[in-house]
C-alpha cells in the first residue's frame, strides 16, 4: 500500500483527507469494489482521481454531466495530470487526440457518458485498453425505484462483467438505504465496503416560507435586495419561469441572469462562466444548472418553486456553503407548484396502445434484431427514456438481451491527400483501402457509406475488417470519421410462451402506474417537509437513514417553534371552462395522427411535448399548453369523456 497522504500532497497539494476518502481509496487499491455515499461537495471525485494515479492503466469515469467532465478535466490538466473527456462538444481532431492517448497508454483518466458504452467501435477500443478502475458517478441512477432512474445505468453492470472491469467505484450524493442496496447488488460490493459520510452540514440554514404564488416574485426580490446573500442560486421548474424571474430581478437592479437547457450552448456556457468568476450575483436556473460545478462561496440557494424530490433538494442546497461558511437555503413554498410537477409525472406514462405497438414490434422479430430507439420513439409516441425503461424491464425479465450498439453508416474525409494516405500502407493493405475508397459514394469532400452491412457485401469484405480499418485510420489521424444511423442490437431470450404482447402490455402498464404513484409520493414528501413544524434538518436526515441527537437549532422550525404544521398556500382548483372544452373538441375534430388517444390529447393541452408532437411539428398549435396550469388527471378525465 503506497503512502496515501504523501501521494495526496504530491498530486493535489492537500495534507489531510476529508471524511471517508482514505477508506474508499484504500479499499480500491486493495482490489475491492466500493460504494461512496458522500453529500454534495464532500470530495467524491478524489476517491477515484488519486487511485487513478497510483494504478497502472486507465481509469474510466462514467458521468452523465458534460459540465462535470469539462471542469474536472481542466482542473486535472492544470495539475499536470493526463485527463480527457469524450462528449458531443469535441471536434473530430480533439476526439482523435483522445483516441491516440488511449492507444499509446499516456492517458490516466477518461470521462465519458454511459451511452458511449453502447458504441460498437468504442467498445472495441476499450477491449484493447488496460483499464485499472471503473468509476461511476451518479450511481443512484441504477436503482429502478430511485428518484432518477436511467436505464443505461443498469447496463453498466453488464459492461463491467463483459470487459472484466474491476474494481468498480460507485459514487452518489443521494442514496437512500434502499437505493444503496441496489447499487451494492449490481456491482457486487460488500456492505462493509460501503462508506457513507454524514449528510448533516451545520453551516446550511434551512428555511421554509409559505407564500401565495402571486406574491412570490416580490418576496424573492425583497429578500435578495435586503440581505444581499451573494452569490445566489434561484431554482425554478420551467424554462419560461427562469426567464421571467431573471428579467424581473434585473429590472429591479439586481445582477441576475437565467440559465436553462433551452438557451444556446454558447450562451449557457457564458452565463455559467460569469457566475463562476463572480461577475454575476444571481443565477435563476432550472435543474440544468449546478450538476458537477464546484463553486465554494455560494451564500444562498432559493427554491422559487418546490423541488421535484427530497433527493433533488439535498443536492441543490448542497451547492451552498462549500467553503464551510454559513449559507442560507430557503424554500418559497406554494402548493400550486405540485400541478406542474405532477403533470410531468403523469405525462410520461405511455398509452396502452403505444405499449402494445412497441411490444408487438419487439417480440415478433427474429431471434436477433436491430432497432433504432429514435425511430421507434417517434412511431410509437413513447418518450425515449420511457422506451428505454420498457426495454430494460424486458431485459430484467430475461426476454431480451442487448448485444451492443452499432452505426449503420459512416462518412469520412482525408486529412491529407488520398495518395499520401495510401502511400503510408503496405501493398496488401493499399489494395484493400483502394477497393474501400473507390466503392464509397463520393462527394466534394466526404466519402459516404450509407449501410455498412450492404457495403461489406458489395466489396466482399467482413464488416469487422472495414470498421477496424476506418477506426485505425481515424486514430492515426489519416481521416476524420463521422458515424450515422445509431442502431441497437438485441437477442430474444427466454420461454416464447412468456412473450405474449397482450399480457406484457398489461404488466408494463401496471409498472408505469406504480411508478406514477411512487413519483407522486415523492412530491408529497417535499410538501411534508415544507409543512413540518419540527426540525427541518432532522426531517431531511431521517429520510437518508441518518439522525441527529438534538435539533439543529437554526432552521425555520427550530427558530420559530410553530405550534402546528405550516399551512402551505394553494390556489383554488381551476375549473375547465366551456370555451376550453370547445377548443379541445376542435382539436379532436382535426384528427391529428399524433393525438389519437385521450392521454395524448391531455398531454398536448397540458403543454407536455411528446415524440409524435415533435415529429409533426405541433408545438406552435394554438391548443398546445391550453391547460398547462390544470391538474393532468382532471384534463385526462375531460378528454376521456370526449373521445371513444
GUNU-260632 format. One line per field, with one value per residue (C-alpha): x negated, y, z negated; residue number from 1. Coordinates in nm, 4 decimals. Layout:
BEGIN
x: X:...
y: Y:...
z: Z:...
zafi: NUM:...
This chain:
BEGIN
x: 0.0000:-0.1565:-0.1814:0.1574:0.1020:-0.2284:-0.0586:0.2249:-0.0223:-0.2301:0.0556:0.3204:0.1392:0.3569:0.2147:0.5228:0.8121:1.1757:1.4026:1.4293:1.1869:0.8911:1.1023:1.2535:0.9146:0.7529:1.0382:0.9844:0.6068:0.6625:0.8555:1.2118:1.5050:1.6532:1.9553:1.9040:2.2137:2.0887:2.3097:2.2676:1.9325:1.7773:1.4983:1.6204:1.4000:1.0724:1.1771:1.1030:0.8611:0.5888:0.6156:0.6040:0.2554:0.1398:0.2709:0.1225:0.3660:0.6598:0.9355:1.2682:1.5113:1.8808:2.0732:2.3909:2.2767:2.0768:2.0188:1.8592:1.6437:1.5190:1.4451:1.2672:1.0586:0.9455:0.8636:0.6638:0.4732:0.3834:0.2057:0.0172:0.2359:0.3222:0.7041:0.9568:1.3269:1.5327:1.8574:2.0594:1.8880:1.5448:1.4156:1.3045:0.9404:0.9901:1.1583:0.8700:0.6231:0.8092:0.8055:0.4348:0.3578:0.5702:0.3777:0.0302:0.1126:0.0409:0.3969:0.4742:0.8397:1.1087:1.4568:1.7461:2.1272:2.2859:2.4404:2.0940:2.0598:2.3288:2.0965:1.9567:1.6320:1.5713:1.6212:1.3689:1.1217:1.1810:1.1119:0.7618:0.7041:0.5757:0.8388:0.7390:1.0563:1.4173:1.5696:1.9448:2.0724:2.4426:2.4658:2.8096:2.9381:2.9049:3.1870:3.5124:3.7118:3.4726:3.5611:3.3571:3.3604:3.1668:3.1953:2.8498:2.7015:2.8364:2.6288:2.3097:2.3006:2.3169:2.0415:1.8215:1.8657:1.8117:1.4857:1.3805:1.3550:1.2512:1.2506:1.5568:1.6186:1.9834:2.0393:2.3523:2.4685:2.8298:2.8708:3.1381:3.0697:3.2816:3.1013:2.7629:2.8586:2.9492:2.6063:2.4211:2.6095:2.5470:2.1710:2.1069:1.9948:1.9712:2.1723:1.8546:1.7021:1.9797:1.8635:2.1250:2.0308:2.2831:2.5313:2.5568:2.3847:2.4238:2.3411:2.6557:2.9537:3.2771:3.5823:3.9359:4.1531:4.5130:4.6167:4.9045:4.7986:4.8846:4.6664:4.3631:4.1705:4.1964:4.0957:3.7914:3.6884:3.7151:3.5085:3.2348:3.2248:3.2348:2.9984:2.7729:2.6514:2.4458:2.3574:2.7052:2.8861:3.2623:3.4085:3.7275:3.9122:3.9763:3.7533:4.0060:4.0160:3.6374:3.6599:3.9468:3.7868:3.4405:3.5825:3.7836:3.4846:3.2611:3.5144:3.5061:3.1290:3.0100:2.7263:2.9206:2.9463:3.1359:2.9829:3.1706:3.1414:3.3348:3.0530:2.7934:2.4957:2.2525:2.4859:2.5489:2.1750:2.1128:2.3735:2.2206:1.8676:1.9712:2.1333:1.8301:1.5958:1.8096:1.9258:2.2887:2.4617:2.7758:2.8372:3.2017:3.1896:3.3716:3.2097:2.9977:2.7588:2.5299:2.4515:2.0773:1.9882:1.7670:1.8086:1.7194:1.8674:2.2371:2.4104:2.7743:2.9942:3.3588:3.6226:3.8703:4.0616:4.0861:3.8071:3.9056:3.7900:3.6069:3.3068:3.3068:3.3448:3.0487:2.8306:2.9408:2.8969:2.5688:2.4224:2.4228:2.1511:1.8868:1.6296:1.7762:1.9218:2.2864:2.5242:2.8955:3.1263:3.4867:3.7907:4.0669:4.3383:4.6571:4.8610:4.9635:4.6276:4.7499:4.9694:4.6779:4.4606:4.7399:4.8170:4.4587:4.5020:4.8344:4.7328:4.4552:4.6890:4.7432:5.0864:5.1744:5.1997:4.8476:4.7073:4.8791:4.7443:4.3897:4.4048:4.5596:4.2734:4.0017:4.1273:4.2271:3.8760:3.6330:3.4002:3.1667:3.2783:3.1612:3.3755:3.3461:3.4557:3.5102:3.7343:3.9349:3.9880:4.1350:4.3551:4.4980:4.5091:4.3237:4.0597:3.7014:3.6370:3.9691:3.8942:3.5502:3.7294:3.9560:3.6526:3.4833:3.7872:3.7736:3.4032:3.4719:3.7396:3.4882:3.6891:3.4288:3.0531:2.8716:2.5844:2.4485:2.4901:2.3688:2.3865:2.5342:2.3399:2.0173:1.8714:1.5096:1.2748:0.8968:0.6773:0.4067:0.4305:0.5674:0.2396:0.0336:0.2727:0.2386:-0.1381:-0.1710:-0.0477:-0.1942:-0.0884:0.1633:0.3379:0.3186:0.5174:0.7826:0.8061:0.8256:1.1179:1.2816:1.2318:1.3417:1.6660:1.7981:2.0407:1.8066:1.8988:1.6880:1.5177:1.6788:1.6799:2.0033:2.1062:2.4845:2.5130:2.2002:2.3577:2.4577:2.1203:1.9390:2.1353:2.0670:1.6876:1.6854:1.5044:1.6017:1.7854:1.5404:1.2393:1.3878:1.4765:1.1314:0.9656:1.1735:1.1136:0.7387:0.7098:0.9060:0.6751:0.3721:0.5011:0.5391:0.9150:1.1945:1.4712:1.8408:2.0807:2.4540:2.7692:2.7326:2.8951:2.9161:2.8872:3.0822:3.1420:3.4734:3.4363:3.6385:3.9541:4.1517:4.4705:4.3755:4.3558:4.7293:4.7684:5.1144:5.0071:4.6828:4.8675:5.0887:4.7889:4.5908:4.8907:4.9152:4.5442:4.5797:4.8829:4.6743:4.4018:4.6622:4.7703:4.4121:4.3208:4.6359:4.5412:4.2021:4.3784:4.5904:4.2743:4.1492:4.4748:4.4470:4.1016:4.2282:4.5149:4.3248:4.3226:4.0350:3.6652:3.6259:3.2663:3.3649:3.6532:3.4122:3.1534:3.4079:3.5057:3.1455:3.1137:2.9335:3.0321:2.9170:2.9001:3.0597:3.2463:3.0202:3.1282:3.1066:3.3765:3.7178:3.8864:3.6184:3.6180:3.9937:4.1187:4.4577:4.7327:4.8871:4.7824:4.7260:5.0123:4.8726:5.0852:5.2781:5.4969:5.8460:5.8685:5.9381:6.2469:6.2286:6.4467:6.6973:6.4666:6.1781:6.3938:6.4893:6.1201:6.0436:6.3291:6.1945:5.8543:6.0084:6.2022:5.8753:5.7933:5.4206:5.2164:5.0155:5.3311:5.5334:5.5795:5.7277:5.3926:5.2144:5.4667:5.4452:5.0654:5.0866:5.3258:5.1243:4.8220:4.6294:4.4453:4.4099:4.2099:4.5094:4.5862:4.2254:4.2321:4.5403:4.4195:4.7277:4.5569:4.6949:5.0534:5.2976:5.4189:5.0734:5.0441:5.4042:5.4496:5.0892:5.1912:5.4623:5.4153:5.3346:5.5828:5.8658:5.7708:5.7403:6.0873:6.2226:6.0585:6.1688:6.5271:6.4979:6.3198:6.4160
y: 0.0000:0.3341:0.6267:0.7798:1.1066:1.1647:1.0963:1.3322:1.6112:1.5340:1.5348:1.7593:1.9751:1.8645:1.7422:1.5623:1.3617:1.4520:1.2098:0.8744:0.9422:0.7449:0.4363:0.4317:0.4774:0.2033:-0.0364:0.0201:-0.0181:-0.3488:-0.4627:-0.4492:-0.2565:0.0213:0.2468:0.6059:0.7932:1.1450:1.4549:1.7164:1.8933:1.6305:1.5280:1.2236:1.2857:1.2473:0.8900:0.7870:1.0584:0.9629:0.5836:0.6545:0.7978:0.5088:0.2287:0.1009:0.1715:0.3934:0.4962:0.5154:0.7631:0.7378:1.0633:1.1947:1.5533:1.7374:2.0300:1.7995:1.6321:1.9630:2.1208:1.8160:1.7551:2.1189:2.1029:1.7806:1.9119:2.2274:1.9937:1.8204:1.5084:1.3391:1.3503:1.3783:1.3601:1.2359:1.4213:1.5797:1.9192:1.7970:1.8429:1.5472:1.6440:1.6540:1.3115:1.1761:1.3081:1.1306:0.8033:0.8362:0.8904:0.5842:0.3815:0.4840:0.4421:0.8003:0.8797:0.8263:0.9377:0.9349:1.0797:0.9502:0.9430:0.5992:0.5989:0.5776:0.2222:0.1227:0.2177:-0.0794:0.0924:0.2426:-0.0937:-0.2393:0.0310:-0.0388:-0.4074:-0.3075:-0.0721:-0.1635:-0.0302:-0.0236:0.1249:0.1940:0.4901:0.5511:0.8912:0.9472:0.5720:0.6083:0.6198:0.2398:0.1916:0.1040:0.2744:0.5617:0.9248:0.9477:0.6016:0.5876:0.2549:0.2809:0.2623:-0.0911:-0.1922:-0.0653:-0.3720:-0.5952:-0.3949:-0.4250:-0.8014:-0.8329:-0.6343:-0.7702:-0.4170:-0.4381:-0.2797:-0.0596:0.2591:0.3683:0.7275:0.9182:1.2044:1.0994:0.7284:0.6250:0.2898:0.1011:0.2577:0.1801:-0.1882:-0.1824:-0.0367:-0.2910:-0.5780:-0.4591:-0.4207:-0.6950:-0.4505:-0.5921:-0.3927:-0.3336:-0.1618:0.0992:0.4273:0.6863:1.0191:1.2317:1.4288:1.6895:2.0185:2.2514:2.5621:2.5270:2.7088:2.5617:2.7855:2.7444:3.0474:2.9748:3.2256:3.2520:3.2235:3.5851:3.7219:3.5030:3.7179:4.0367:3.8464:3.6941:4.0374:4.1886:3.9129:3.9332:4.3149:4.3378:4.0600:4.0510:3.6995:3.6677:3.4672:3.3116:3.0440:3.0659:2.7326:2.7206:2.4388:2.5752:2.7476:3.0264:3.0885:3.1231:3.3899:3.5759:3.5810:3.6746:3.9565:4.0947:4.0811:4.2513:4.5335:4.5989:4.6489:4.3057:4.1460:3.8375:3.6120:3.2991:2.9578:2.6641:2.3929:2.5981:2.8514:2.8174:2.6204:2.9091:3.1478:2.8939:2.8397:3.2151:3.2601:2.9771:3.1087:3.4592:3.3175:3.1017:3.4013:3.6151:3.8528:3.7539:3.7786:3.5744:3.2887:3.1880:2.8304:2.5084:2.1900:2.2028:2.4159:2.3033:1.9396:1.8999:2.2625:2.3415:2.6996:2.7237:3.0611:3.0320:3.2091:3.1342:2.8861:2.9865:2.7456:2.9681:2.6526:2.3345:2.0848:1.7641:1.5307:1.5408:1.3917:1.6873:1.9277:1.7708:1.8062:2.1601:2.3099:2.1191:2.3607:2.6339:2.6949:2.4527:2.6832:2.5927:2.9380:2.9926:2.9792:3.0409:2.7785:2.8926:2.7320:2.9725:2.7123:2.7200:2.4059:2.5373:2.4049:2.0495:2.0769:2.1286:1.8698:1.6111:1.6789:1.5848:1.2593:1.1637:1.2875:1.0274:0.7279:0.5782:0.4777:0.1047:0.1175:0.2634:-0.0001:-0.2768:-0.1376:-0.1287:-0.4774:-0.6260:-0.4800:-0.6043:-0.9535:-1.0546:-1.0081:-1.2871:-1.4376:-1.1394:-0.7975:-0.4398:-0.1361:0.2404:0.3776:0.7178:0.5860:0.3652:0.6554:0.8709:0.5995:0.4781:0.8236:0.6897:0.9180:0.7890:0.7491:0.5668:0.3381:0.2648:0.1726:-0.0718:-0.2317:-0.2530:-0.4230:-0.6799:-0.7309:-0.7751:-1.0332:-1.2246:-1.1772:-0.9796:-0.9394:-0.6281:-0.7112:-0.3598:-0.0572:-0.0015:0.2602:0.1627:0.4219:0.6207:0.9112:1.0189:1.2671:1.2652:1.4817:1.4636:1.3745:1.0312:0.9456:1.0220:0.8301:0.5233:0.5632:0.5108:0.1496:-0.1773:-0.3021:-0.5585:-0.3006:-0.0439:-0.2786:-0.3226:0.0518:0.1375:-0.1016:0.0522:0.4125:0.3527:0.1818:0.4655:0.7380:1.0301:1.3902:1.7035:1.6369:1.3371:0.9689:0.8082:0.4542:0.4519:0.0949:-0.0756:-0.4222:-0.3704:-0.2108:-0.5124:-0.7423:-0.5161:-0.5282:-0.8877:-0.7972:-0.8661:-0.5819:-0.6046:-0.5548:-0.2406:-0.0957:-0.1719:-0.0086:0.3079:0.3174:0.2666:0.5424:0.7776:0.7045:0.7551:1.0973:0.9989:1.0533:1.2355:0.9836:1.0529:0.7693:0.7894:0.5848:0.4651:0.1256:-0.1203:-0.4944:-0.7409:-1.1132:-1.2681:-1.4917:-1.6987:-1.9018:-1.7983:-1.8579:-1.5589:-1.3270:-1.2607:-0.8889:-0.8595:-0.9927:-0.7964:-0.4763:-0.5137:-0.5835:-0.2866:-0.0595:-0.1671:-0.0974:0.2551:0.3147:0.2077:0.4478:0.7248:0.6545:0.6468:0.9698:1.1369:1.0187:1.1859:1.5147:1.4725:1.4156:1.7567:1.9136:1.7213:1.8720:2.2224:2.1929:2.0104:2.2156:2.0067:2.0397:2.0501:1.9288:1.6169:1.5553:1.5524:1.3368:1.0743:1.0338:0.9414:0.6985:0.9316:1.1111:1.3904:1.3607:1.7054:1.9555:2.1709:2.4949:2.7141:2.6052:2.7705:2.5255:2.5499:2.9309:2.9890:2.6851:2.6707:2.5110:2.3381:2.2310:2.5184:2.5868:2.5885:2.8188:2.6573:2.8364:2.7092:2.4224:2.5725:2.4530:2.3753:2.6308:2.5841:2.7708:2.5400:2.2315:2.3712:2.4244:2.0647:1.9428:2.1396:1.9785:1.6295:1.7013:1.7749:1.4018:1.4639:1.1391:1.2417:1.2871:0.9699:0.8765:1.0721:1.0633:1.2088:1.4943:1.5545:1.5729:1.8120:2.0628:2.0445:2.1611:1.8333:1.7587:1.4053:1.2405:1.2383:1.6045:1.6936:1.4726:1.6514:1.9956:2.0739:2.2744:2.6030:2.4802:2.7162:2.4413:2.3331:2.4255:2.5496:2.3886:2.3779:2.5057:2.2409:1.9027:1.6373:1.3841:1.6395:1.7125:1.3406:1.2755:1.5530:1.4162:1.0603:1.1810:1.3356:1.0578:0.6947
z: 0.0000:0.1042:-0.1359:-0.0561:-0.2406:-0.0640:0.2696:0.1760:0.1109:0.4194:0.6686:0.5129:0.2572:-0.0372:-0.3673:-0.5007:-0.3630:-0.4131:-0.5961:-0.4230:-0.1372:-0.2707:-0.3459:0.0049:0.1727:-0.0379:0.0485:0.4213:0.4002:0.2213:0.5285:0.3900:0.5353:0.3218:0.2810:0.1647:0.0469:-0.0198:-0.0285:0.2431:0.2084:-0.0221:0.2160:0.4093:0.7141:0.5222:0.4371:0.7966:0.9067:0.6579:0.7171:1.0925:1.0466:0.8290:1.0531:1.3758:1.6570:1.7456:1.5048:1.6875:1.5284:1.6163:1.5762:1.7418:1.6862:1.9525:1.7132:1.4569:1.7198:1.8528:1.5127:1.3750:1.6861:1.6860:1.3158:1.3537:1.6537:1.4617:1.2155:1.4943:1.4839:1.8147:1.8325:2.1149:2.1898:2.4805:2.5430:2.8203:2.7883:2.9067:3.2600:3.4681:3.4142:3.0365:3.0400:3.2458:2.9899:2.7093:2.9012:2.9656:2.5960:2.5144:2.7688:2.6553:2.2851:2.1749:2.0641:1.6920:1.6639:1.9306:1.8659:2.0770:2.0687:2.0112:2.3602:2.5184:2.3905:2.6406:2.9266:3.1143:3.2163:2.8700:2.7000:2.9430:2.8401:2.4716:2.5263:2.6395:2.3444:1.9993:1.7592:1.3930:1.2409:1.3388:1.1532:1.1861:1.0775:1.0032:0.9422:0.7791:1.1401:1.1472:0.8972:1.0721:0.7956:0.7299:0.7930:1.1127:1.2732:1.6005:1.7814:1.9393:1.5890:1.5456:1.8462:1.6825:1.4607:1.7700:1.9433:1.6335:1.6370:2.0115:2.0105:1.6692:1.5283:1.1656:0.9167:0.9542:0.7560:0.7372:0.6215:0.5274:0.3090:0.2670:0.1960:-0.0490:-0.2231:0.0334:0.3290:0.1692:0.1532:0.5242:0.6115:0.3966:0.5580:0.9147:0.8747:0.6161:0.3492:-0.0026:-0.2603:-0.4622:-0.1564:-0.1515:-0.3025:-0.3930:-0.5459:-0.7365:-0.5303:-0.8030:-0.7234:-1.0168:-0.8114:-0.5968:-0.7453:-0.6082:-0.5943:-0.4614:-0.3868:-0.2846:-0.0181:0.2350:0.5977:0.6836:0.4024:0.4556:0.7034:0.4964:0.1813:0.3528:0.4813:0.1324:-0.0215:0.2398:0.2207:-0.1596:-0.2633:0.0455:-0.0206:0.2968:0.4983:0.5004:0.6995:0.7513:0.8630:1.0716:1.2509:1.6003:1.8539:1.9072:1.5302:1.5276:1.7984:1.6301:1.2839:1.4112:1.6241:1.3306:1.0942:1.3481:1.3958:1.0198:1.0387:0.9334:1.1302:1.2399:1.5456:1.6474:1.7109:1.8647:2.1285:2.3850:2.4238:2.6972:2.5631:2.6022:2.4167:2.1402:2.1007:2.0867:1.8092:1.6067:1.6536:1.5440:1.2313:1.1538:1.1933:0.9636:1.2379:1.1787:0.8394:0.9040:1.1429:1.1953:1.3116:1.3795:1.2531:1.5709:1.3639:1.0876:1.1548:1.1351:1.0654:0.7697:0.6514:0.2845:0.1910:0.2827:-0.0042:0.0735:0.2562:0.3005:0.4268:0.6068:0.6981:0.4968:0.5707:0.7509:0.4728:0.1412:0.3237:0.5632:0.2721:0.0888:0.3974:0.4769:0.1300:0.1084:0.3620:0.0979:-0.1572:-0.0375:-0.1964:-0.5369:-0.5991:-0.6920:-0.3975:-0.3565:-0.1972:-0.1634:-0.0042:0.1008:0.0590:0.2627:0.3280:0.6712:0.7951:0.7483:1.0588:1.2988:1.1227:1.1189:1.4843:1.5737:1.3810:1.5404:1.8829:1.9061:1.8870:2.2361:2.3619:2.3611:2.7413:2.7703:2.5350:2.7302:3.0580:2.9178:2.7664:3.0819:3.2834:3.0453:2.9713:3.3229:3.4603:3.5385:3.2803:3.3263:3.4417:3.4807:3.3965:3.3877:3.0497:3.2103:3.4890:3.2529:3.0153:3.2908:3.4409:3.1071:2.9389:2.6370:2.4901:2.5350:2.1623:2.1171:2.4112:2.2647:1.9436:2.1291:2.2912:1.9536:1.7981:2.0802:2.0046:1.6340:1.7224:1.9339:2.2544:2.4496:2.4257:2.5526:2.7857:2.8129:3.0356:3.3861:3.6559:3.9891:4.1836:4.1846:4.3724:4.3739:4.5309:4.5731:4.3517:4.6193:4.9873:5.0696:5.2426:4.9308:4.7057:4.9279:4.9543:4.5796:4.6051:4.7290:5.0767:4.9459:4.7272:5.0096:5.2333:4.9650:4.8986:5.2691:5.3034:4.9963:5.1102:5.4701:5.3651:5.1468:5.2513:5.3115:5.2532:5.2857:4.9515:4.7829:4.8784:4.7599:4.6658:4.6216:4.4908:4.3619:4.3899:4.7541:4.8281:4.6815:4.9124:5.2082:5.1705:5.0334:4.7126:4.3490:4.1766:3.8853:4.1135:4.2681:3.9272:3.7848:4.0859:4.0503:3.6734:3.7168:3.9782:3.7524:3.4590:3.6837:3.7857:4.1523:4.1756:3.9972:3.9286:3.8615:3.7762:3.8507:3.8056:3.4458:3.4008:3.1115:3.1467:2.9304:2.8969:2.7977:2.4922:2.2508:2.2995:2.6110:2.4107:2.1927:2.4940:2.5198:2.6072:2.4510:2.1108:2.1191:2.2110:1.9057:1.6846:1.8215:1.7814:1.4192:1.3632:1.5035:1.2845:0.9828:1.0921:1.1153:0.7579:0.6287:0.8081:0.6745:0.3241:0.3647:0.4373:0.1266:-0.0789:0.0350:-0.0828:-0.4114:-0.4699:-0.3921:-0.6399:-0.9177:-1.2435:-1.3843:-1.2989:-0.9194:-0.9322:-1.1265:-0.8839:-0.5883:-0.7630:-0.8655:-0.5010:-0.4167:-0.7075:-0.9472:-1.2660:-1.4941:-1.8704:-1.9025:-1.6869:-1.4678:-1.6390:-1.3262:-1.0784:-1.0436:-1.2776:-1.5471:-1.5373:-1.5051:-1.7036:-1.5249:-1.7331:-1.4325:-1.0815:-0.8399:-0.6046:-0.2514:-0.0304:0.2512:0.5048:0.5699:0.8147:1.1597:1.3467:1.7173:1.8943:2.1744:2.4152:2.3262:2.3800:2.7194:2.8058:2.7072:2.9275:3.2252:3.1610:3.1521:3.4716:3.6538:3.6195:3.5980:3.6160:3.3097:3.0990:3.1392:2.7728:2.4792:2.2931:2.5965:2.6187:2.2424:2.2595:2.5513:2.3945:2.0683:2.2688:2.2414:2.5649:2.6977:2.9791:3.2155:3.1400:3.2226:3.5319:3.6669:3.5532:3.3481:3.0747:3.2112:3.2393:3.0650:2.8310:2.7132:2.3442:2.3307:1.9844:1.8597:1.5135:1.4705:1.2970:1.5554:1.4183:1.4453:1.8059:1.8819:1.7388:1.9638:2.2806:2.1974:2.1749:2.5214:2.7096:2.7746
zafi: 1:2:3:4:5:6:7:8:9:10:11:12:13:14:15:16:17:18:19:20:21:22:23:24:25:26:27:28:29:30:31:32:33:34:35:36:37:38:39:40:41:42:43:44:45:46:47:48:49:50:51:52:53:54:55:56:57:58:59:60:61:62:63:64:65:66:67:68:69:70:71:72:73:74:75:76:77:78:79:80:81:82:83:84:85:86:87:88:89:90:91:92:93:94:95:96:97:98:99:100:101:102:103:104:105:106:107:108:109:110:111:112:113:114:115:116:117:118:119:120:121:122:123:124:125:126:127:128:129:130:131:132:133:134:135:136:137:138:139:140:141:142:143:144:145:146:147:148:149:150:151:152:153:154:155:156:157:158:159:160:161:162:163:164:165:166:167:168:169:170:171:172:173:174:175:176:177:178:179:180:181:182:183:184:185:186:187:188:189:190:191:192:193:194:195:196:197:198:199:200:201:202:203:204:205:206:207:208:209:210:211:212:213:214:215:216:217:218:219:220:221:222:223:224:225:226:227:228:229:230:231:232:233:234:235:236:237:238:239:240:241:242:243:244:245:246:247:248:249:250:251:252:253:254:255:256:257:258:259:260:261:262:263:264:265:266:267:268:269:270:271:272:273:274:275:276:277:278:279:280:281:282:283:284:285:286:287:288:289:290:291:292:293:294:295:296:297:298:299:300:301:302:303:304:305:306:307:308:309:310:311:312:313:314:315:316:317:318:319:320:321:322:323:324:325:326:327:328:329:330:331:332:333:334:335:336:337:338:339:340:341:342:343:344:345:346:347:348:349:350:351:352:353:354:355:356:357:358:359:360:361:362:363:364:365:366:367:368:369:370:371:372:373:374:375:376:377:378:379:380:381:382:383:384:385:386:387:388:389:390:391:392:393:394:395:396:397:398:399:400:401:402:403:404:405:406:407:408:409:410:411:412:413:414:415:416:417:418:419:420:421:422:423:424:425:426:427:428:429:430:431:432:433:434:435:436:437:438:439:440:441:442:443:444:445:446:447:448:449:450:451:452:453:454:455:456:457:458:459:460:461:462:463:464:465:466:467:468:469:470:471:472:473:474:475:476:477:478:479:480:481:482:483:484:485:486:487:488:489:490:491:492:493:494:495:496:497:498:499:500:501:502:503:504:505:506:507:508:509:510:511:512:513:514:515:516:517:518:519:520:521:522:523:524:525:526:527:528:529:530:531:532:533:534:535:536:537:538:539:540:541:542:543:544:545:546:547:548:549:550:551:552:553:554:555:556:557:558:559:560:561:562:563:564:565:566:567:568:569:570:571:572:573:574:575:576:577:578:579:580:581:582:583:584:585:586:587:588:589:590:591:592:593:594:595:596:597:598:599:600:601:602:603:604:605:606:607:608:609:610:611:612:613:614:615:616:617:618:619:620:621:622:623:624:625:626:627:628:629:630:631:632:633:634:635:636:637:638:639:640:641:642:643:644
